[in-house]
Amino acid sequence: MRQLNDDTFNILTSFNCQTHESYGAITGQYLVFWDNEYKKYSSYEIFYK
């Protein structure tokens, strides 16, 4: 996501978890989530301007 000048957000990219049972959190500069179908964690680094 990118924060715009009017304090709204624009989604830059998205991903499909392929399941209805995904749980996650943003921790510092990372999005971490558990995918129950594949039984694994995935993490993505978040970049700020």
PyMOL Python script that loads the backbone (N, CA, C, O; Angstrom):
from pymol import cmd

cmd.read_pdbstr("""\
ATOM      1  N   MET A   1       0.843  -1.172   0.000  1.00  0.00           N
ATOM      2  CA  MET A   1       0.000   0.000   0.000  1.00  0.00           C
ATOM      3  C   MET A   1       0.887   1.233   0.000  1.00  0.00           C
ATOM      4  O   MET A   1       2.022   1.211   0.476  1.00  0.00           O
ATOM      5  N   ARG A   2       0.352   2.281  -0.533  1.00  0.00           N
ATOM      6  CA  ARG A   2       1.041   3.568  -0.516  1.00  0.00           C
ATOM      7  C   ARG A   2       0.095   4.611   0.056  1.00  0.00           C
ATOM      8  O   ARG A   2      -1.071   4.685  -0.331  1.00  0.00           O
ATOM      9  N   GLN A   3       0.611   5.425   0.990  1.00  0.00           N
ATOM     10  CA  GLN A   3      -0.198   6.501   1.545  1.00  0.00           C
ATOM     11  C   GLN A   3      -0.152   7.687   0.596  1.00  0.00           C
ATOM     12  O   GLN A   3       0.923   8.130   0.192  1.00  0.00           O
ATOM     13  N   LEU A   4      -1.323   8.194   0.246  1.00  0.00           N
ATOM     14  CA  LEU A   4      -1.425   9.329  -0.668  1.00  0.00           C
ATOM     15  C   LEU A   4      -1.428  10.641   0.099  1.00  0.00           C
ATOM     16  O   LEU A   4      -1.536  10.650   1.325  1.00  0.00           O
ATOM     17  N   ASN A   5      -1.310  11.747  -0.623  1.00  0.00           N
ATOM     18  CA  ASN A   5      -1.254  13.066   0.007  1.00  0.00           C
ATOM     19  C   ASN A   5      -2.495  13.414   0.802  1.00  0.00           C
ATOM     20  O   ASN A   5      -2.419  14.217   1.732  1.00  0.00           O
ATOM     21  N   ASP A   6      -3.647  12.828   0.461  1.00  0.00           N
ATOM     22  CA  ASP A   6      -4.889  13.132   1.181  1.00  0.00           C
ATOM     23  C   ASP A   6      -5.128  12.141   2.322  1.00  0.00           C
ATOM     24  O   ASP A   6      -6.255  12.010   2.800  1.00  0.00           O
ATOM     25  N   ASP A   7      -4.068  11.438   2.765  1.00  0.00           N
ATOM     26  CA  ASP A   7      -4.101  10.469   3.875  1.00  0.00           C
ATOM     27  C   ASP A   7      -4.970   9.251   3.597  1.00  0.00           C
ATOM     28  O   ASP A   7      -5.382   8.561   4.530  1.00  0.00           O
ATOM     29  N   THR A   8      -5.254   8.977   2.329  1.00  0.00           N
ATOM     30  CA  THR A   8      -5.884   7.714   1.961  1.00  0.00           C
ATOM     31  C   THR A   8      -4.781   6.774   1.475  1.00  0.00           C
ATOM     32  O   THR A   8      -3.625   7.178   1.348  1.00  0.00           O
ATOM     33  N   PHE A   9      -5.141   5.528   1.206  1.00  0.00           N
ATOM     34  CA  PHE A   9      -4.141   4.551   0.803  1.00  0.00           C
ATOM     35  C   PHE A   9      -4.496   3.956  -0.544  1.00  0.00           C
ATOM     36  O   PHE A   9      -5.672   3.808  -0.878  1.00  0.00           O
ATOM     37  N   ASN A  10      -3.486   3.620  -1.309  1.00  0.00           N
ATOM     38  CA  ASN A  10      -3.625   2.995  -2.607  1.00  0.00           C
ATOM     39  C   ASN A  10      -2.980   1.607  -2.530  1.00  0.00           C
ATOM     40  O   ASN A  10      -1.843   1.488  -2.075  1.00  0.00           O
ATOM     41  N   ILE A  11      -3.680   0.566  -2.964  1.00  0.00           N
ATOM     42  CA  ILE A  11      -3.130  -0.784  -2.964  1.00  0.00           C
ATOM     43  C   ILE A  11      -2.252  -0.940  -4.200  1.00  0.00           C
ATOM     44  O   ILE A  11      -2.723  -0.773  -5.325  1.00  0.00           O
ATOM     45  N   LEU A  12      -0.976  -1.260  -3.991  1.00  0.00           N
ATOM     46  CA  LEU A  12      -0.030  -1.399  -5.094  1.00  0.00           C
ATOM     47  C   LEU A  12       0.020  -2.825  -5.631  1.00  0.00           C
ATOM     48  O   LEU A  12       0.185  -3.033  -6.833  1.00  0.00           O
ATOM     49  N   THR A  13      -0.120  -3.792  -4.757  1.00  0.00           N
ATOM     50  CA  THR A  13      -0.085  -5.184  -5.178  1.00  0.00           C
ATOM     51  C   THR A  13      -0.890  -6.020  -4.187  1.00  0.00           C
ATOM     52  O   THR A  13      -1.105  -5.610  -3.046  1.00  0.00           O
ATOM     53  N   SER A  14      -1.323  -7.169  -4.623  1.00  0.00           N
ATOM     54  CA  SER A  14      -2.066  -8.076  -3.743  1.00  0.00           C
ATOM     55  C   SER A  14      -1.673  -9.502  -4.077  1.00  0.00           C
ATOM     56  O   SER A  14      -1.049  -9.751  -5.109  1.00  0.00           O
ATOM     57  N   PHE A  15      -2.031 -10.432  -3.219  1.00  0.00           N
ATOM     58  CA  PHE A  15      -1.737 -11.830  -3.470  1.00  0.00           C
ATOM     59  C   PHE A  15      -2.910 -12.670  -2.995  1.00  0.00           C
ATOM     60  O   PHE A  15      -3.650 -12.271  -2.095  1.00  0.00           O
ATOM     61  N   ASN A  16      -3.071 -13.821  -3.601  1.00  0.00           N
ATOM     62  CA  ASN A  16      -4.166 -14.719  -3.277  1.00  0.00           C
ATOM     63  C   ASN A  16      -3.621 -15.848  -2.410  1.00  0.00           C
ATOM     64  O   ASN A  16      -2.733 -16.583  -2.839  1.00  0.00           O
ATOM     65  N   CYS A  17      -4.139 -15.990  -1.205  1.00  0.00           N
ATOM     66  CA  CYS A  17      -3.656 -17.013  -0.279  1.00  0.00           C
ATOM     67  C   CYS A  17      -4.213 -18.390  -0.606  1.00  0.00           C
ATOM     68  O   CYS A  17      -3.760 -19.379  -0.030  1.00  0.00           O
ATOM     69  N   GLN A  18      -5.172 -18.483  -1.504  1.00  0.00           N
ATOM     70  CA  GLN A  18      -5.772 -19.751  -1.932  1.00  0.00           C
ATOM     71  C   GLN A  18      -6.508 -20.498  -0.830  1.00  0.00           C
ATOM     72  O   GLN A  18      -6.775 -21.692  -0.972  1.00  0.00           O
ATOM     73  N   THR A  19      -6.837 -19.828   0.254  1.00  0.00           N
ATOM     74  CA  THR A  19      -7.545 -20.483   1.344  1.00  0.00           C
ATOM     75  C   THR A  19      -8.327 -19.446   2.138  1.00  0.00           C
ATOM     76  O   THR A  19      -8.028 -18.254   2.076  1.00  0.00           O
ATOM     77  N   HIS A  20      -9.314 -19.896   2.873  1.00  0.00           N
ATOM     78  CA  HIS A  20     -10.083 -19.003   3.746  1.00  0.00           C
ATOM     79  C   HIS A  20      -9.498 -18.973   5.143  1.00  0.00           C
ATOM     80  O   HIS A  20     -10.010 -18.258   6.005  1.00  0.00           O
ATOM     81  N   GLU A  21      -8.440 -19.729   5.389  1.00  0.00           N
ATOM     82  CA  GLU A  21      -7.847 -19.807   6.714  1.00  0.00           C
ATOM     83  C   GLU A  21      -6.415 -19.286   6.700  1.00  0.00           C
ATOM     84  O   GLU A  21      -5.467 -20.059   6.834  1.00  0.00           O
ATOM     85  N   SER A  22      -6.264 -17.988   6.539  1.00  0.00           N
ATOM     86  CA  SER A  22      -4.959 -17.335   6.592  1.00  0.00           C
ATOM     87  C   SER A  22      -5.015 -16.289   7.692  1.00  0.00           C
ATOM     88  O   SER A  22      -5.984 -15.538   7.798  1.00  0.00           O
ATOM     89  N   TYR A  23      -3.988 -16.245   8.497  1.00  0.00           N
ATOM     90  CA  TYR A  23      -3.930 -15.325   9.629  1.00  0.00           C
ATOM     91  C   TYR A  23      -2.623 -14.570   9.557  1.00  0.00           C
ATOM     92  O   TYR A  23      -1.586 -15.156   9.245  1.00  0.00           O
ATOM     93  N   GLY A  24      -2.654 -13.269   9.843  1.00  0.00           N
ATOM     94  CA  GLY A  24      -1.415 -12.518   9.722  1.00  0.00           C
ATOM     95  C   GLY A  24      -1.382 -11.273  10.574  1.00  0.00           C
ATOM     96  O   GLY A  24      -2.356 -10.904  11.229  1.00  0.00           O
ATOM     97  N   ALA A  25      -0.225 -10.641  10.541  1.00  0.00           N
ATOM     98  CA  ALA A  25      -0.006  -9.406  11.285  1.00  0.00           C
ATOM     99  C   ALA A  25       1.106  -8.623  10.607  1.00  0.00           C
ATOM    100  O   ALA A  25       1.952  -9.184   9.910  1.00  0.00           O
ATOM    101  N   ILE A  26       1.084  -7.321  10.826  1.00  0.00           N
ATOM    102  CA  ILE A  26       2.184  -6.475  10.404  1.00  0.00           C
ATOM    103  C   ILE A  26       3.039  -6.239  11.632  1.00  0.00           C
ATOM    104  O   ILE A  26       2.560  -5.742  12.652  1.00  0.00           O
ATOM    105  N   THR A  27       4.312  -6.600  11.525  1.00  0.00           N
ATOM    106  CA  THR A  27       5.239  -6.438  12.642  1.00  0.00           C
ATOM    107  C   THR A  27       6.407  -5.600  12.159  1.00  0.00           C
ATOM    108  O   THR A  27       7.234  -6.078  11.382  1.00  0.00           O
ATOM    109  N   GLY A  28       6.483  -4.361  12.607  1.00  0.00           N
ATOM    110  CA  GLY A  28       7.553  -3.480  12.148  1.00  0.00           C
ATOM    111  C   GLY A  28       7.439  -3.254  10.658  1.00  0.00           C
ATOM    112  O   GLY A  28       6.461  -2.665  10.197  1.00  0.00           O
ATOM    113  N   GLN A  29       8.415  -3.708   9.897  1.00  0.00           N
ATOM    114  CA  GLN A  29       8.417  -3.523   8.445  1.00  0.00           C
ATOM    115  C   GLN A  29       8.061  -4.800   7.704  1.00  0.00           C
ATOM    116  O   GLN A  29       8.421  -4.941   6.535  1.00  0.00           O
ATOM    117  N   TYR A  30       7.362  -5.741   8.347  1.00  0.00           N
ATOM    118  CA  TYR A  30       7.059  -7.012   7.707  1.00  0.00           C
ATOM    119  C   TYR A  30       5.592  -7.396   7.864  1.00  0.00           C
ATOM    120  O   TYR A  30       4.984  -7.182   8.912  1.00  0.00           O
ATOM    121  N   LEU A  31       5.048  -7.961   6.812  1.00  0.00           N
ATOM    122  CA  LEU A  31       3.751  -8.625   6.859  1.00  0.00           C
ATOM    123  C   LEU A  31       4.054 -10.110   6.966  1.00  0.00           C
ATOM    124  O   LEU A  31       4.724 -10.668   6.097  1.00  0.00           O
ATOM    125  N   VAL A  32       3.570 -10.756   8.017  1.00  0.00           N
ATOM    126  CA  VAL A  32       3.805 -12.181   8.228  1.00  0.00           C
ATOM    127  C   VAL A  32       2.440 -12.843   8.347  1.00  0.00           C
ATOM    128  O   VAL A  32       1.573 -12.355   9.072  1.00  0.00           O
ATOM    129  N   PHE A  33       2.242 -13.958   7.635  1.00  0.00           N
ATOM    130  CA  PHE A  33       0.969 -14.651   7.772  1.00  0.00           C
ATOM    131  C   PHE A  33       1.151 -16.154   7.692  1.00  0.00           C
ATOM    132  O   PHE A  33       2.091 -16.660   7.078  1.00  0.00           O
ATOM    133  N   TRP A  34       0.226 -16.849   8.328  1.00  0.00           N
ATOM    134  CA  TRP A  34       0.188 -18.308   8.350  1.00  0.00           C
ATOM    135  C   TRP A  34      -0.853 -18.763   7.346  1.00  0.00           C
ATOM    136  O   TRP A  34      -2.005 -18.331   7.396  1.00  0.00           O
ATOM    137  N   ASP A  35      -0.445 -19.643   6.427  1.00  0.00           N
ATOM    138  CA  ASP A  35      -1.359 -20.217   5.454  1.00  0.00           C
ATOM    139  C   ASP A  35      -1.687 -21.630   5.914  1.00  0.00           C
ATOM    140  O   ASP A  35      -0.840 -22.521   5.848  1.00  0.00           O
ATOM    141  N   ASN A  36      -2.904 -21.834   6.375  1.00  0.00           N
ATOM    142  CA  ASN A  36      -3.304 -23.115   6.952  1.00  0.00           C
ATOM    143  C   ASN A  36      -3.361 -24.231   5.905  1.00  0.00           C
ATOM    144  O   ASN A  36      -3.156 -25.394   6.251  1.00  0.00           O
ATOM    145  N   GLU A  37      -3.628 -23.914   4.655  1.00  0.00           N
ATOM    146  CA  GLU A  37      -3.687 -24.942   3.616  1.00  0.00           C
ATOM    147  C   GLU A  37      -2.303 -25.541   3.340  1.00  0.00           C
ATOM    148  O   GLU A  37      -2.159 -26.757   3.215  1.00  0.00           O
ATOM    149  N   TYR A  38      -1.283 -24.670   3.245  1.00  0.00           N
ATOM    150  CA  TYR A  38       0.068 -25.124   2.948  1.00  0.00           C
ATOM    151  C   TYR A  38       0.902 -25.371   4.204  1.00  0.00           C
ATOM    152  O   TYR A  38       2.030 -25.858   4.119  1.00  0.00           O
ATOM    153  N   LYS A  39       0.343 -25.033   5.372  1.00  0.00           N
ATOM    154  CA  LYS A  39       1.022 -25.249   6.655  1.00  0.00           C
ATOM    155  C   LYS A  39       2.395 -24.578   6.690  1.00  0.00           C
ATOM    156  O   LYS A  39       3.403 -25.204   7.017  1.00  0.00           O
ATOM    157  N   LYS A  40       2.408 -23.292   6.345  1.00  0.00           N
ATOM    158  CA  LYS A  40       3.672 -22.563   6.371  1.00  0.00           C
ATOM    159  C   LYS A  40       3.430 -21.070   6.580  1.00  0.00           C
ATOM    160  O   LYS A  40       2.340 -20.561   6.316  1.00  0.00           O
ATOM    161  N   TYR A  41       4.461 -20.381   7.056  1.00  0.00           N
ATOM    162  CA  TYR A  41       4.455 -18.933   7.176  1.00  0.00           C
ATOM    163  C   TYR A  41       5.026 -18.323   5.909  1.00  0.00           C
ATOM    164  O   TYR A  41       5.897 -18.906   5.262  1.00  0.00           O
ATOM    165  N   SER A  42       4.531 -17.155   5.564  1.00  0.00           N
ATOM    166  CA  SER A  42       5.111 -16.353   4.494  1.00  0.00           C
ATOM    167  C   SER A  42       5.338 -14.962   5.050  1.00  0.00           C
ATOM    168  O   SER A  42       4.574 -14.499   5.896  1.00  0.00           O
ATOM    169  N   SER A  43       6.372 -14.296   4.588  1.00  0.00           N
ATOM    170  CA  SER A  43       6.632 -12.936   5.056  1.00  0.00           C
ATOM    171  C   SER A  43       7.002 -12.047   3.872  1.00  0.00           C
ATOM    172  O   SER A  43       7.609 -12.488   2.896  1.00  0.00           O
ATOM    173  N   TYR A  44       6.618 -10.792   3.993  1.00  0.00           N
ATOM    174  CA  TYR A  44       6.888  -9.796   2.957  1.00  0.00           C
ATOM    175  C   TYR A  44       7.402  -8.531   3.629  1.00  0.00           C
ATOM    176  O   TYR A  44       6.837  -8.076   4.623  1.00  0.00           O
ATOM    177  N   GLU A  45       8.460  -7.972   3.091  1.00  0.00           N
ATOM    178  CA  GLU A  45       8.997  -6.730   3.640  1.00  0.00           C
ATOM    179  C   GLU A  45       8.170  -5.559   3.117  1.00  0.00           C
ATOM    180  O   GLU A  45       7.799  -5.519   1.944  1.00  0.00           O
ATOM    181  N   ILE A  46       7.890  -4.612   4.004  1.00  0.00           N
ATOM    182  CA  ILE A  46       7.113  -3.416   3.661  1.00  0.00           C
ATOM    183  C   ILE A  46       8.094  -2.249   3.572  1.00  0.00           C
ATOM    184  O   ILE A  46       8.868  -1.999   4.496  1.00  0.00           O
ATOM    185  N   PHE A  47       8.048  -1.547   2.458  1.00  0.00           N
ATOM    186  CA  PHE A  47       8.944  -0.403   2.262  1.00  0.00           C
ATOM    187  C   PHE A  47       8.171   0.891   2.462  1.00  0.00           C
ATOM    188  O   PHE A  47       7.086   1.064   1.908  1.00  0.00           O
ATOM    189  N   TYR A  48       8.723   1.787   3.242  1.00  0.00           N
ATOM    190  CA  TYR A  48       8.128   3.099   3.493  1.00  0.00           C
ATOM    191  C   TYR A  48       8.924   4.156   2.756  1.00  0.00           C
ATOM    192  O   TYR A  48      10.140   4.041   2.606  1.00  0.00           O
ATOM    193  N   LYS A  49       8.235   5.181   2.300  1.00  0.00           N
ATOM    194  CA  LYS A  49       8.912   6.324   1.664  1.00  0.00           C
ATOM    195  C   LYS A  49       9.482   7.239   2.701  1.00  0.00           C
ATOM    196  O   LYS A  49      10.088   8.256   2.361  1.00  0.00           O
TER     197      LYS A  49
END
""", "prot")
cmd.dss("prot")
cmd.show_as("cartoon", "prot")
cmd.util.cbc("prot")
cmd.orient("prot")
